[in-house]
Amino acid sequence: MPTILVVDDSEVERQAAALLLKTVPDWNVFAATGGADALDQLDQHEIDLVLTDLQMPEMDGITLLDAVKERQLSTPVVIMTSRGSEELAV
């Protein structure tokens, strides 16, 4: 059963994404309020995918991605944002 971690500092966005993902019966979905919380969740659970916001205070999505890599985790990280551009995506 795949386990997905949703990371977003916005409670509304975090809950919306988690609720949408939970509609798939075979998926476990956890939520984290920011990068530090996400790293704690990664320590506590076997996570198959991290879905994170790009712009968050204290630790943004890119910094979280780097922290996942530093821990030598092979967990895929998908970064989402409502304020992106093609330049940012590249």
RAQUI-V187615 format. One line per field, one symbol per residue. ss: DSSP state (a for helix, b for strand, c for the rest). phi: phi as a letter, one per 30 degrees, with the letter a starting at -180 (. if undefined). A space follows every 50 residues. Layout:
ss=???
phi=???
//
This chain:
ss=ccbbbbbcccaaaaaaaaaaaccccccbbbbbccaaaaaaaaaaccccbb bbbcccccccaaaaaaaaaacccccbbbbbcccccaaaac
phi=.dbcccbaddddddddddddddddecccbcbbdldddddddddcbdccac cbddcbdibdddddeddddddhdcddbccbacbcbddddd
//
